[in-house]
Amino acid sequence: MNDEQHLLHAEEVVEGERSQLREKSKDELIDKLLSAHFHIAVASGAYSSVTQLDSEVVKS
């Protein structure tokens, strides 16, 4: 391989690495968003349960 071929190969490798990092970042972001949505849903359900219990206690 001459210098130009080495340079082209290095550019291809770097671009491949960048692409993998972008995909990994997207996957990590999606995982974090799903986790946040799960925790929000759990907290929302807990809040609903507490307010329902509060209203039942007030009625009695």
Backbone as XML, in Angstrom:
<?xml version="1.0"?>
<chain id="A" units="angstrom">
  <residue number="1" name="MET">
    <atom name="N" x="0.847" y="-1.184" z="0.000"/>
    <atom name="CA" x="0.000" y="0.000" z="0.000"/>
    <atom name="C" x="0.889" y="1.243" z="0.000"/>
  </residue>
  <residue number="2" name="ASN">
    <atom name="N" x="0.502" y="2.178" z="-0.815"/>
    <atom name="CA" x="1.240" y="3.436" z="-0.793"/>
    <atom name="C" x="0.594" y="4.389" z="0.216"/>
  </residue>
  <residue number="3" name="ASP">
    <atom name="N" x="1.175" y="5.567" z="0.375"/>
    <atom name="CA" x="0.692" y="6.515" z="1.380"/>
    <atom name="C" x="-0.758" y="6.929" z="1.134"/>
  </residue>
  <residue number="4" name="GLU">
    <atom name="N" x="-1.120" y="7.135" z="-0.120"/>
    <atom name="CA" x="-2.494" y="7.550" z="-0.436"/>
    <atom name="C" x="-3.488" y="6.451" z="-0.069"/>
  </residue>
  <residue number="5" name="GLN">
    <atom name="N" x="-3.146" y="5.208" z="-0.342"/>
    <atom name="CA" x="-4.021" y="4.094" z="0.004"/>
    <atom name="C" x="-4.165" y="3.961" z="1.520"/>
  </residue>
  <residue number="6" name="HIS">
    <atom name="N" x="-3.049" y="4.144" z="2.235"/>
    <atom name="CA" x="-3.108" y="4.103" z="3.698"/>
    <atom name="C" x="-4.026" y="5.198" z="4.224"/>
  </residue>
  <residue number="7" name="LEU">
    <atom name="N" x="-3.923" y="6.384" z="3.658"/>
    <atom name="CA" x="-4.754" y="7.508" z="4.079"/>
    <atom name="C" x="-6.236" y="7.224" z="3.812"/>
  </residue>
  <residue number="8" name="LEU">
    <atom name="N" x="-6.539" y="6.704" z="2.634"/>
    <atom name="CA" x="-7.930" y="6.366" z="2.306"/>
    <atom name="C" x="-8.479" y="5.304" z="3.250"/>
  </residue>
  <residue number="9" name="HIS">
    <atom name="N" x="-7.656" y="4.294" z="3.532"/>
    <atom name="CA" x="-8.075" y="3.232" z="4.444"/>
    <atom name="C" x="-8.321" y="3.801" z="5.854"/>
  </residue>
  <residue number="10" name="ALA">
    <atom name="N" x="-7.437" y="4.672" z="6.298"/>
    <atom name="CA" x="-7.584" y="5.280" z="7.625"/>
    <atom name="C" x="-8.870" y="6.106" z="7.687"/>
  </residue>
  <residue number="11" name="GLU">
    <atom name="N" x="-9.175" y="6.846" z="6.633"/>
    <atom name="CA" x="-10.411" y="7.630" z="6.596"/>
    <atom name="C" x="-11.643" y="6.732" z="6.662"/>
  </residue>
  <residue number="12" name="GLU">
    <atom name="N" x="-11.590" y="5.594" z="5.978"/>
    <atom name="CA" x="-12.710" y="4.647" z="6.014"/>
    <atom name="C" x="-12.889" y="4.085" z="7.422"/>
  </residue>
  <residue number="13" name="VAL">
    <atom name="N" x="-11.781" y="3.764" z="8.059"/>
    <atom name="CA" x="-11.839" y="3.221" z="9.419"/>
    <atom name="C" x="-12.420" y="4.263" z="10.377"/>
  </residue>
  <residue number="14" name="VAL">
    <atom name="N" x="-11.954" y="5.499" z="10.263"/>
    <atom name="CA" x="-12.448" y="6.567" z="11.135"/>
    <atom name="C" x="-13.937" y="6.784" z="10.916"/>
  </residue>
  <residue number="15" name="GLU">
    <atom name="N" x="-14.381" y="6.821" z="9.691"/>
    <atom name="CA" x="-15.802" y="7.023" z="9.407"/>
    <atom name="C" x="-16.625" y="5.854" z="9.957"/>
  </residue>
  <residue number="16" name="GLY">
    <atom name="N" x="-16.108" y="4.643" z="9.829"/>
    <atom name="CA" x="-16.802" y="3.481" z="10.400"/>
    <atom name="C" x="-16.937" y="3.599" z="11.909"/>
  </residue>
  <residue number="17" name="GLU">
    <atom name="N" x="-15.875" y="4.052" z="12.567"/>
    <atom name="CA" x="-15.915" y="4.243" z="14.020"/>
    <atom name="C" x="-16.923" y="5.320" z="14.393"/>
  </residue>
  <residue number="18" name="ARG">
    <atom name="N" x="-16.950" y="6.412" z="13.654"/>
    <atom name="CA" x="-17.916" y="7.492" z="13.921"/>
    <atom name="C" x="-19.344" y="6.980" z="13.797"/>
  </residue>
  <residue number="19" name="SER">
    <atom name="N" x="-19.582" y="6.197" z="12.767"/>
    <atom name="CA" x="-20.915" y="5.653" z="12.539"/>
    <atom name="C" x="-21.332" y="4.759" z="13.700"/>
  </residue>
  <residue number="20" name="GLN">
    <atom name="N" x="-20.408" y="3.909" z="14.163"/>
    <atom name="CA" x="-20.711" y="3.025" z="15.291"/>
    <atom name="C" x="-20.992" y="3.826" z="16.553"/>
  </residue>
  <residue number="21" name="LEU">
    <atom name="N" x="-20.228" y="4.895" z="16.773"/>
    <atom name="CA" x="-20.454" y="5.735" z="17.952"/>
    <atom name="C" x="-21.814" y="6.417" z="17.891"/>
  </residue>
  <residue number="22" name="ARG">
    <atom name="N" x="-22.204" y="6.874" z="16.699"/>
    <atom name="CA" x="-23.524" y="7.511" z="16.556"/>
    <atom name="C" x="-24.628" y="6.514" z="16.881"/>
  </residue>
  <residue number="23" name="GLU">
    <atom name="N" x="-24.509" y="5.303" z="16.359"/>
    <atom name="CA" x="-25.522" y="4.280" z="16.622"/>
    <atom name="C" x="-25.570" y="3.928" z="18.100"/>
  </residue>
  <residue number="24" name="LYS">
    <atom name="N" x="-24.394" y="3.795" z="18.715"/>
    <atom name="CA" x="-24.339" y="3.463" z="20.138"/>
    <atom name="C" x="-24.977" y="4.578" z="20.957"/>
  </residue>
  <residue number="25" name="SER">
    <atom name="N" x="-24.685" y="5.826" z="20.600"/>
    <atom name="CA" x="-25.267" y="6.966" z="21.314"/>
    <atom name="C" x="-26.786" y="6.969" z="21.183"/>
  </residue>
  <residue number="26" name="LYS">
    <atom name="N" x="-27.293" y="6.664" z="19.989"/>
    <atom name="CA" x="-28.746" y="6.610" z="19.785"/>
    <atom name="C" x="-29.363" y="5.524" z="20.655"/>
  </residue>
  <residue number="27" name="ASP">
    <atom name="N" x="-28.736" y="4.340" z="20.670"/>
    <atom name="CA" x="-29.255" y="3.233" z="21.475"/>
    <atom name="C" x="-29.259" y="3.586" z="22.959"/>
  </residue>
  <residue number="28" name="GLU">
    <atom name="N" x="-28.183" y="4.218" z="23.434"/>
    <atom name="CA" x="-28.118" y="4.604" z="24.841"/>
    <atom name="C" x="-29.182" y="5.640" z="25.169"/>
  </residue>
  <residue number="29" name="LEU">
    <atom name="N" x="-29.399" y="6.589" z="24.267"/>
    <atom name="CA" x="-30.418" y="7.606" z="24.486"/>
    <atom name="C" x="-31.808" y="6.980" z="24.535"/>
  </residue>
  <residue number="30" name="ILE">
    <atom name="N" x="-32.079" y="6.067" z="23.631"/>
    <atom name="CA" x="-33.374" y="5.379" z="23.615"/>
    <atom name="C" x="-33.573" y="4.614" z="24.916"/>
  </residue>
  <residue number="31" name="ASP">
    <atom name="N" x="-32.527" y="3.916" z="25.395"/>
    <atom name="CA" x="-32.623" y="3.188" z="26.662"/>
    <atom name="C" x="-32.926" y="4.133" z="27.819"/>
  </residue>
  <residue number="32" name="LYS">
    <atom name="N" x="-32.262" y="5.285" z="27.841"/>
    <atom name="CA" x="-32.496" y="6.247" z="28.922"/>
    <atom name="C" x="-33.914" y="6.806" z="28.857"/>
  </residue>
  <residue number="33" name="LEU">
    <atom name="N" x="-34.400" y="7.080" z="27.650"/>
    <atom name="CA" x="-35.765" y="7.596" z="27.506"/>
    <atom name="C" x="-36.806" y="6.568" z="27.943"/>
  </residue>
  <residue number="34" name="LEU">
    <atom name="N" x="-36.596" y="5.312" z="27.555"/>
    <atom name="CA" x="-37.528" y="4.260" z="27.964"/>
    <atom name="C" x="-37.528" y="4.100" z="29.472"/>
  </residue>
  <residue number="35" name="SER">
    <atom name="N" x="-36.362" y="4.164" z="30.069"/>
    <atom name="CA" x="-36.257" y="4.059" z="31.525"/>
    <atom name="C" x="-36.983" y="5.218" z="32.197"/>
  </residue>
  <residue number="36" name="ALA">
    <atom name="N" x="-36.798" y="6.418" z="31.666"/>
    <atom name="CA" x="-37.469" y="7.587" z="32.239"/>
    <atom name="C" x="-38.981" y="7.452" z="32.116"/>
  </residue>
  <residue number="37" name="HIS">
    <atom name="N" x="-39.464" y="6.998" z="30.965"/>
    <atom name="CA" x="-40.901" y="6.811" z="30.783"/>
    <atom name="C" x="-41.441" y="5.777" z="31.768"/>
  </residue>
  <residue number="38" name="PHE">
    <atom name="N" x="-40.682" y="4.712" z="31.988"/>
    <atom name="CA" x="-41.095" y="3.680" z="32.944"/>
    <atom name="C" x="-41.222" y="4.279" z="34.341"/>
  </residue>
  <residue number="39" name="HIS">
    <atom name="N" x="-40.204" y="5.041" z="34.765"/>
    <atom name="CA" x="-40.223" y="5.617" z="36.108"/>
    <atom name="C" x="-41.354" y="6.639" z="36.253"/>
  </residue>
  <residue number="40" name="ILE">
    <atom name="N" x="-41.628" y="7.385" z="35.202"/>
    <atom name="CA" x="-42.744" y="8.337" z="35.231"/>
    <atom name="C" x="-44.072" y="7.589" z="35.373"/>
  </residue>
  <residue number="41" name="ALA">
    <atom name="N" x="-44.210" y="6.489" z="34.627"/>
    <atom name="CA" x="-45.443" y="5.703" z="34.700"/>
    <atom name="C" x="-45.633" y="5.116" z="36.093"/>
  </residue>
  <residue number="42" name="VAL">
    <atom name="N" x="-44.560" y="4.608" z="36.679"/>
    <atom name="CA" x="-44.645" y="4.039" z="38.029"/>
    <atom name="C" x="-45.010" y="5.127" z="39.029"/>
  </residue>
  <residue number="43" name="ALA">
    <atom name="N" x="-44.345" y="6.275" z="38.931"/>
    <atom name="CA" x="-44.626" y="7.376" z="39.854"/>
    <atom name="C" x="-46.056" y="7.872" z="39.683"/>
  </residue>
  <residue number="44" name="SER">
    <atom name="N" x="-46.520" y="7.945" z="38.454"/>
    <atom name="CA" x="-47.877" y="8.395" z="38.186"/>
    <atom name="C" x="-48.893" y="7.424" z="38.783"/>
  </residue>
  <residue number="45" name="GLY">
    <atom name="N" x="-48.628" y="6.134" z="38.620"/>
    <atom name="CA" x="-49.513" y="5.123" z="39.199"/>
    <atom name="C" x="-49.517" y="5.184" z="40.717"/>
  </residue>
  <residue number="46" name="ALA">
    <atom name="N" x="-48.365" y="5.394" z="41.310"/>
    <atom name="CA" x="-48.274" y="5.505" z="42.769"/>
    <atom name="C" x="-49.031" y="6.734" z="43.248"/>
  </residue>
  <residue number="47" name="TYR">
    <atom name="N" x="-48.896" y="7.848" z="42.532"/>
    <atom name="CA" x="-49.600" y="9.077" z="42.902"/>
    <atom name="C" x="-51.113" y="8.862" z="42.825"/>
  </residue>
  <residue number="48" name="SER">
    <atom name="N" x="-51.559" y="8.186" z="41.769"/>
    <atom name="CA" x="-52.993" y="7.916" z="41.619"/>
    <atom name="C" x="-53.502" y="7.053" z="42.766"/>
  </residue>
  <residue number="49" name="SER">
    <atom name="N" x="-52.709" y="6.063" z="43.152"/>
    <atom name="CA" x="-53.111" y="5.186" z="44.258"/>
    <atom name="C" x="-53.212" y="5.964" z="45.560"/>
  </residue>
  <residue number="50" name="VAL">
    <atom name="N" x="-52.246" y="6.840" z="45.812"/>
    <atom name="CA" x="-52.247" y="7.628" z="47.044"/>
    <atom name="C" x="-53.427" y="8.583" z="47.077"/>
  </residue>
  <residue number="51" name="THR">
    <atom name="N" x="-53.691" y="9.263" z="45.958"/>
    <atom name="CA" x="-54.818" y="10.208" z="45.947"/>
    <atom name="C" x="-56.147" y="9.466" z="46.078"/>
  </residue>
  <residue number="52" name="GLN">
    <atom name="N" x="-56.231" y="8.259" z="45.528"/>
    <atom name="CA" x="-57.450" y="7.468" z="45.667"/>
    <atom name="C" x="-57.636" y="7.069" z="47.125"/>
  </residue>
  <residue number="53" name="LEU">
    <atom name="N" x="-56.552" y="6.647" z="47.783"/>
    <atom name="CA" x="-56.635" y="6.290" z="49.196"/>
    <atom name="C" x="-57.010" y="7.504" z="50.038"/>
  </residue>
  <residue number="54" name="ASP">
    <atom name="N" x="-56.419" y="8.660" z="49.717"/>
    <atom name="CA" x="-56.739" y="9.886" z="50.450"/>
    <atom name="C" x="-58.226" y="10.212" z="50.334"/>
  </residue>
  <residue number="55" name="SER">
    <atom name="N" x="-58.779" y="10.093" z="49.136"/>
    <atom name="CA" x="-60.192" y="10.431" z="48.957"/>
    <atom name="C" x="-61.084" y="9.433" z="49.688"/>
  </residue>
  <residue number="56" name="GLU">
    <atom name="N" x="-60.661" y="8.166" z="49.766"/>
    <atom name="CA" x="-61.443" y="7.166" z="50.503"/>
    <atom name="C" x="-61.381" y="7.445" z="52.002"/>
  </residue>
  <residue number="57" name="VAL">
    <atom name="N" x="-60.224" y="7.875" z="52.480"/>
    <atom name="CA" x="-60.085" y="8.197" z="53.908"/>
    <atom name="C" x="-60.938" y="9.407" z="54.253"/>
  </residue>
  <residue number="58" name="VAL">
    <atom name="N" x="-60.952" y="10.410" z="53.378"/>
    <atom name="CA" x="-61.751" y="11.618" z="53.614"/>
    <atom name="C" x="-63.236" y="11.268" z="53.640"/>
  </residue>
  <residue number="59" name="LYS">
    <atom name="N" x="-63.672" y="10.337" z="52.790"/>
    <atom name="CA" x="-65.085" y="9.938" z="52.733"/>
    <atom name="C" x="-65.507" y="9.214" z="53.999"/>
  </residue>
  <residue number="60" name="SER">
    <atom name="N" x="-64.594" y="8.483" z="54.652"/>
    <atom name="CA" x="-64.990" y="7.686" z="55.807"/>
    <atom name="C" x="-64.907" y="8.425" z="57.107"/>
  </residue>
</chain>
